[in-house]
């Protein structure tokens, strides 16, 4: 008998108590219902192994689905919501392969609000590393949990002490009282933002050569959830910023006498805080309010991969910038480069938040070797993805009349290196 197909509205994406994001039933689902196809890029087994080996700290295997001895589906590229279905040792769903396509089907009746899970049945090739129990740890906590994502016959003895389970996200009201950023970036996303996280933006991603190097996503943040994060930045974090001001070089000196040749050295007027490395003076403050954890959450990286259409490394740099009245960044190809090694092709993800004192600000970028592209930044929260290097600059922030002292636009920035393969 053919499996019943579930309408897409019966599935919803939320933060999971098992791990990261999870897929939940938005309504009752009957056993035998075909829920969703496991989509993604089809690659060879050798290429899949290479992608996992490129970054040993990355849980890339959790997005890989082996079809046979030759083909693997990498859901980290061109995937859908199915890639966020978590593993359980006592699942309510199962995976089936039909005509070289993978489907997730309900193997029991599922109640509304229940998380969808299936057994990953992972296997390993060759010897395992010392940290295999942590790397393949299972957090389903079912009564018969085997403690690992690996097949039962590959586990060996179940560890006596399981790795610590990720903290269950508190209720929205409790989070506001705790005055912390959410642990996962996905908790700040609107329904449209969660849709982008699942399938990517409707417009061309940054991977397409014909696409602009700057992608503005204005409706992906849930405006009702941003009051507390903005208040934390304004109240608890602002004092940890330092001026990153670079004035324009004096044009009355010797440089002005070298004929008519003109050049503009780097110039900027912005406040900032680097959150990389233990020596960062603002790192402790960012950790205290949960900002560091959110910017390093898996869903922050997942969102960058979704909008860029690129597979990104599992380690990235984070920085906070703050534009006050008149603040700007002059023409440059990179955001405040510190080492030559960072001047490489990469993806920057900016979460921009404004207070009510901001009227407008513009980001101007190159299109076809001219500075003709622009996006408006002020007035509303948004997420901006940048494919670097490309020439761009940020115009001076224009405040609302009479609100010059309070006008500030915040940028929570992550900078990702593009992974090979």
C-alpha positions as CSV (number, residue, x, y, z in Angstrom):
1,X,0.0,0.0,0.0
2,X,1.3,3.4,-1.0
3,X,2.4,5.7,1.9
4,X,0.2,8.6,2.7
5,X,1.9,12.0,2.1
6,X,1.9,14.6,4.8
7,X,1.2,18.2,3.8
8,X,4.2,20.5,4.5
9,X,2.2,22.5,7.1
10,X,2.3,19.5,9.4
11,X,6.0,20.0,10.0
12,X,7.6,22.9,11.9
13,X,11.2,23.8,12.7
14,X,12.1,24.6,16.3
15,X,14.9,24.5,18.8
16,X,15.3,20.9,20.0
17,X,16.0,19.6,23.5
18,X,18.0,16.8,21.8
19,X,20.4,18.8,19.7
20,X,20.3,22.1,17.9
21,X,17.2,22.4,15.7
22,X,14.6,19.8,15.3
23,X,11.5,19.1,13.2
24,X,8.2,18.9,15.1
25,X,4.7,17.8,14.3
26,X,2.4,20.8,13.9
27,X,-0.6,18.4,13.9
28,X,-1.3,14.8,14.5
29,X,0.4,12.4,12.1
30,X,-0.7,8.8,11.4
31,X,1.6,5.9,11.2
32,X,2.7,5.2,7.6
33,X,2.6,8.8,6.5
34,X,5.4,9.8,4.2
35,X,6.6,13.1,5.7
36,X,9.4,14.5,3.6
37,X,12.1,13.6,1.1
38,X,15.7,13.8,2.3
39,X,17.1,16.3,-0.2
40,X,20.7,17.5,-0.9
41,X,23.6,17.4,-3.2
42,X,24.5,13.9,-4.5
43,X,28.2,13.2,-4.3
44,X,30.5,10.2,-4.3
45,X,31.5,8.4,-1.2
46,X,35.1,9.4,-1.6
47,X,34.1,13.1,-1.8
48,X,31.9,12.8,1.3
49,X,34.7,11.2,3.3
50,X,37.0,14.1,2.2
51,X,34.5,16.7,3.3
52,X,34.3,15.1,6.8
53,X,38.1,14.8,7.0
54,X,38.6,18.5,6.0
55,X,37.3,19.5,9.4
56,X,37.5,16.9,12.1
57,X,35.6,19.0,14.6
58,X,32.6,19.3,12.3
59,X,29.6,17.0,12.7
60,X,29.3,16.9,8.9
61,X,28.4,13.2,9.0
62,X,25.1,14.1,10.6
63,X,24.0,15.7,7.3
64,X,25.3,12.8,5.1
65,X,23.0,10.1,4.0
66,X,24.6,7.1,2.3
67,X,22.5,5.7,-0.6
68,X,24.8,2.9,-1.5
69,X,28.4,2.1,-1.7
70,X,29.0,4.8,-4.3
71,X,26.6,7.7,-3.7
72,X,26.0,10.0,-0.7
73,X,23.4,12.8,-0.2
74,X,25.0,15.8,1.5
75,X,22.0,17.7,2.9
76,X,24.3,20.6,4.0
77,X,24.0,21.7,0.3
78,X,20.7,22.1,-1.4
79,X,19.0,20.4,1.5
80,X,15.6,20.9,3.1
81,X,14.0,20.6,6.5
82,X,14.7,16.9,6.6
83,X,18.3,17.5,7.5
84,X,17.3,18.8,10.9
85,X,15.4,15.6,12.0
86,X,17.4,14.3,15.0
87,X,18.5,10.8,15.8
88,X,16.8,8.7,18.5
89,X,17.5,5.2,19.6
90,X,13.7,4.7,19.9
91,X,12.5,6.8,17.0
92,X,9.0,7.5,15.8
93,X,10.0,7.7,12.1
94,X,12.2,5.7,9.7
95,X,14.1,6.3,6.5
96,X,13.2,4.4,3.3
97,X,15.0,4.4,-0.1
98,X,12.9,4.2,-3.2
99,X,14.3,4.7,-6.7
100,X,17.5,6.2,-5.3
101,X,15.6,8.7,-3.4
102,X,15.3,8.9,0.4
103,X,12.1,9.5,2.3
104,X,11.3,9.9,6.0
105,X,8.1,8.1,7.0
106,X,6.2,7.9,10.3
107,X,6.4,4.4,11.8
108,X,4.0,5.2,14.6
109,X,1.3,7.7,15.4
110,X,2.8,11.1,16.3
111,X,1.1,13.6,18.5
112,X,1.0,17.4,17.8
113,X,4.1,19.0,19.2
114,X,6.1,15.8,19.3
115,X,9.6,15.9,17.8
116,X,10.3,13.7,14.7
117,X,13.2,11.3,15.0
118,X,14.7,8.4,13.2
119,X,17.7,6.1,13.8
120,X,20.7,7.3,11.8
121,X,22.3,3.8,11.7
122,X,25.8,5.3,11.4
123,X,28.8,3.2,10.7
124,X,32.5,4.0,10.6
125,X,35.2,3.0,8.2
126,X,38.5,2.1,9.7
127,X,39.7,2.8,13.3
128,X,37.9,5.3,15.4
129,X,39.6,8.2,17.1
130,X,40.0,8.6,20.9
131,X,37.0,10.9,21.1
132,X,34.6,8.8,19.2
133,X,32.2,8.4,22.1
134,X,31.9,12.2,22.4
135,X,31.9,12.8,18.6
136,X,29.1,10.2,18.0
137,X,27.3,10.9,21.3
138,X,23.5,10.5,21.4
139,X,21.4,12.8,23.5
140,X,17.9,11.3,22.9
141,X,17.8,9.9,26.5
142,X,15.2,7.3,25.6
143,X,14.9,4.4,28.1
144,X,17.0,2.1,25.9
145,X,19.4,4.8,24.6
146,X,22.6,3.1,23.5
147,X,24.6,6.3,24.1
148,X,25.8,6.7,20.5
149,X,24.6,7.5,17.0
150,X,26.5,4.4,15.7
151,X,24.9,1.1,15.0
152,X,24.4,-1.1,18.1
153,X,27.0,-3.6,16.9
154,X,29.6,-0.8,16.4
155,X,29.1,0.8,19.8
156,X,30.9,-1.7,22.1
157,X,29.9,-1.2,25.7
158,X,27.7,1.8,26.3
159,X,29.7,4.5,28.2
160,X,29.0,4.6,31.9
161,X,29.0,8.4,31.9
162,X,27.3,10.0,28.9
163,X,28.3,13.4,27.7
164,X,26.4,16.3,29.2
165,X,23.1,16.9,27.5
166,X,22.6,20.3,25.9
167,X,20.6,22.7,28.1
168,X,16.9,22.7,27.2
169,X,16.0,26.2,26.0
170,X,13.8,28.0,28.6
171,X,10.4,29.4,27.9
172,X,10.3,32.9,26.2
173,X,9.2,34.6,29.4
174,X,12.0,33.0,31.5
175,X,14.5,34.0,28.9
176,X,13.6,37.6,29.1
177,X,13.8,37.6,32.8
178,X,17.3,35.9,32.6
179,X,18.4,38.8,30.3
180,X,20.5,36.6,28.0
181,X,20.7,36.1,24.3
182,X,19.2,32.8,23.2
183,X,21.6,29.9,22.9
184,X,20.7,29.3,19.3
185,X,20.5,32.0,16.6
186,X,17.4,30.2,15.2
187,X,15.4,31.5,18.2
188,X,15.6,35.0,16.8
189,X,14.3,34.0,13.4
190,X,10.8,34.6,12.1
191,X,8.8,32.0,10.1
192,X,10.4,33.4,6.9
193,X,13.8,33.1,8.5
194,X,13.2,29.5,9.5
195,X,12.2,28.9,5.9
196,X,15.5,30.3,4.7
197,X,17.3,28.1,7.2
198,X,15.6,25.0,5.7
199,X,15.8,25.7,2.0
200,X,17.8,28.9,1.4
201,X,16.5,32.2,0.0
202,X,14.2,32.3,-3.0
203,X,16.6,34.6,-4.8
204,X,20.0,33.3,-6.1
205,X,22.5,32.6,-3.3
206,X,25.9,34.1,-3.1
207,X,27.3,31.0,-4.7
208,X,26.0,32.1,-8.1
209,X,28.4,34.2,-10.0
210,X,25.6,36.3,-11.5
211,X,24.3,37.2,-8.0
212,X,25.3,40.4,-6.2
213,X,28.0,40.0,-3.6
214,X,25.7,41.5,-1.0
215,X,22.4,39.9,0.0
216,X,19.9,41.7,2.2
217,X,17.3,39.7,4.1
218,X,14.9,42.2,5.7
219,X,12.2,39.9,7.1
220,X,14.0,36.9,8.6
221,X,14.2,38.2,12.2
222,X,11.3,38.1,14.6
223,X,10.8,41.7,15.6
224,X,9.0,40.7,18.8
225,X,12.1,38.8,20.1
226,X,14.6,41.6,19.5
227,X,13.8,44.0,22.3
228,X,15.7,42.1,25.0
229,X,18.9,41.5,22.8
230,X,19.0,45.1,21.8
231,X,18.6,46.2,25.5
232,X,21.5,43.9,26.4
233,X,23.7,45.5,23.8
234,X,22.8,49.0,24.8
235,X,23.0,48.5,28.6
236,X,25.4,45.7,29.4
237,X,27.7,45.5,26.4
238,X,28.2,49.0,25.1
239,X,30.8,50.0,27.7
240,X,33.1,47.2,26.4
241,X,33.4,48.7,22.9
242,X,36.5,50.5,21.9
243,X,36.9,53.2,19.2
244,X,38.1,51.9,15.9
245,X,38.5,55.4,14.5
246,X,40.9,56.0,11.6
247,X,40.8,59.6,10.5
248,X,41.5,60.8,6.9
249,X,45.2,61.4,6.4
250,X,46.3,65.0,6.3
251,X,46.3,66.1,2.6
252,X,48.5,69.2,3.2
253,X,51.8,67.3,3.5
254,X,54.1,65.9,0.9
255,X,51.6,63.5,-0.6
256,X,49.6,66.5,-1.9
257,X,52.7,67.6,-4.0
258,X,53.0,64.4,-6.0
259,X,51.1,65.7,-9.0
260,X,47.4,65.1,-9.5
261,X,47.4,61.5,-8.4
262,X,45.0,61.0,-5.5
263,X,44.4,58.1,-3.2
264,X,42.2,57.5,-0.2
265,X,43.9,55.5,2.6
266,X,41.6,53.4,4.9
267,X,39.3,55.6,7.1
268,X,36.5,54.7,9.4
269,X,34.6,55.9,12.5
270,X,33.0,53.0,14.3
271,X,33.1,51.3,17.7
272,X,33.8,47.6,17.9
273,X,34.7,44.6,20.0
274,X,36.6,41.5,18.9
275,X,35.2,38.2,20.4
276,X,38.1,36.0,19.2
277,X,40.7,34.6,21.5
278,X,41.0,34.5,25.2
279,X,42.7,37.9,25.3
280,X,39.6,39.7,24.0
281,X,38.6,42.2,26.8
282,X,35.0,42.0,25.7
283,X,34.8,38.2,25.5
284,X,33.8,37.7,29.2
285,X,31.0,40.3,28.9
286,X,29.8,38.6,25.7
287,X,29.8,35.2,27.5
288,X,27.9,36.7,30.5
289,X,25.0,37.8,28.3
290,X,25.0,34.8,26.0
291,X,26.1,36.7,23.0
292,X,29.2,34.6,22.4
293,X,27.3,31.4,22.5
294,X,24.6,32.6,20.1
295,X,27.2,33.8,17.6
296,X,29.0,30.5,17.8
297,X,25.8,28.4,17.7
298,X,25.3,25.8,15.0
299,X,22.2,27.4,13.6
300,X,24.2,30.7,13.0
301,X,26.6,28.7,10.8
302,X,23.6,26.8,9.2
303,X,22.0,30.1,8.3
304,X,25.2,31.4,6.7
305,X,25.5,28.2,4.7
306,X,21.9,28.5,3.6
307,X,22.1,32.0,2.3
308,X,25.5,31.6,0.8
309,X,25.0,28.3,-0.9
310,X,28.5,27.3,0.3
311,X,29.8,24.8,2.7
312,X,31.6,26.7,5.4
313,X,34.3,25.8,8.0
314,X,33.2,24.9,11.5
315,X,35.3,27.6,13.1
316,X,34.7,31.3,12.4
317,X,35.5,34.8,13.8
318,X,33.0,37.0,15.5
319,X,32.9,40.7,16.1
320,X,30.5,43.3,17.3
321,X,30.4,46.8,15.6
322,X,28.4,49.8,16.6
323,X,27.7,52.8,14.4
324,X,26.8,56.0,16.3
325,X,25.6,59.3,14.7
326,X,28.0,60.0,11.8
327,X,29.7,56.6,12.1
328,X,30.9,55.0,8.8
329,X,33.3,52.6,7.2
330,X,35.3,54.0,4.2
331,X,35.8,52.0,1.0
332,X,37.5,48.7,1.6
333,X,37.5,45.1,0.3
334,X,37.4,43.4,3.7
335,X,36.0,44.2,7.2
336,X,39.0,45.3,9.3
337,X,41.5,42.7,8.2
338,X,44.1,41.9,10.8
339,X,46.1,39.2,9.1
340,X,46.9,38.5,5.5
341,X,45.7,34.9,6.0
342,X,42.2,36.3,6.4
343,X,42.2,38.1,3.1
344,X,40.7,35.2,1.3
345,X,37.3,34.3,-0.2
346,X,34.8,34.0,2.6
347,X,31.3,34.7,3.7
348,X,30.3,37.4,6.3
349,X,27.0,37.2,8.0
350,X,25.7,40.5,9.7
351,X,22.8,40.6,12.1
352,X,21.9,44.3,12.2
353,X,19.8,45.8,15.0
354,X,18.8,49.5,15.2
355,X,17.3,51.6,18.0
356,X,14.6,54.1,17.4
357,X,17.1,57.0,17.1
358,X,18.3,55.7,13.7
359,X,16.9,57.2,10.5
360,X,19.0,55.6,7.8
361,X,22.3,54.3,6.7
362,X,23.4,52.8,3.4
363,X,25.8,50.0,2.3
364,X,27.3,50.7,-1.1
365,X,29.1,47.8,-3.0
366,X,30.6,47.1,-6.3
367,X,28.7,45.7,-9.3
368,X,30.6,45.0,-12.5
369,X,33.6,46.9,-11.2
370,X,31.7,50.0,-10.3
371,X,30.2,51.1,-6.9
372,X,26.7,51.0,-8.2
373,X,25.0,48.6,-5.8
374,X,23.4,49.7,-2.5
375,X,21.1,48.5,0.3
376,X,19.4,50.5,3.0
377,X,20.4,49.4,6.5
378,X,18.7,51.7,8.9
379,X,15.2,51.7,10.3
380,X,14.5,47.9,10.7
381,X,16.4,44.8,11.8
382,X,17.8,42.6,9.0
383,X,20.4,40.0,8.2
384,X,23.0,40.8,5.5
385,X,25.3,38.2,3.8
386,X,28.5,39.4,2.0
387,X,30.7,37.4,-0.3
388,X,34.2,38.8,0.2
389,X,36.4,40.2,-1.1
390,X,34.5,42.9,-2.8
391,X,34.7,46.7,-2.6
392,X,32.1,48.3,-0.4
393,X,31.6,51.1,2.1
394,X,29.1,52.1,4.7
395,X,27.8,55.7,4.6
396,X,27.6,57.9,7.8
397,X,24.7,57.0,10.0
398,X,21.9,59.6,9.8
399,X,20.0,60.0,13.1
400,X,16.4,61.2,13.6
401,X,16.2,64.9,14.3
402,X,16.8,65.6,18.0
403,X,18.0,62.0,18.7
404,X,21.6,62.3,17.7
405,X,23.0,61.1,21.0
406,X,21.0,57.9,21.2
407,X,21.1,56.7,17.6
408,X,23.0,53.5,17.2
409,X,23.1,50.6,14.8
410,X,24.6,47.3,16.0
411,X,26.2,44.7,13.8
412,X,26.7,41.2,15.1
413,X,29.2,39.7,12.6
414,X,30.4,36.3,11.8
415,X,33.2,35.7,9.2
416,X,33.4,32.2,7.7
417,X,36.0,30.6,5.5
418,X,34.6,28.7,2.5
419,X,35.4,25.0,2.7
420,X,36.9,23.2,-0.2
421,X,35.0,20.5,-2.1
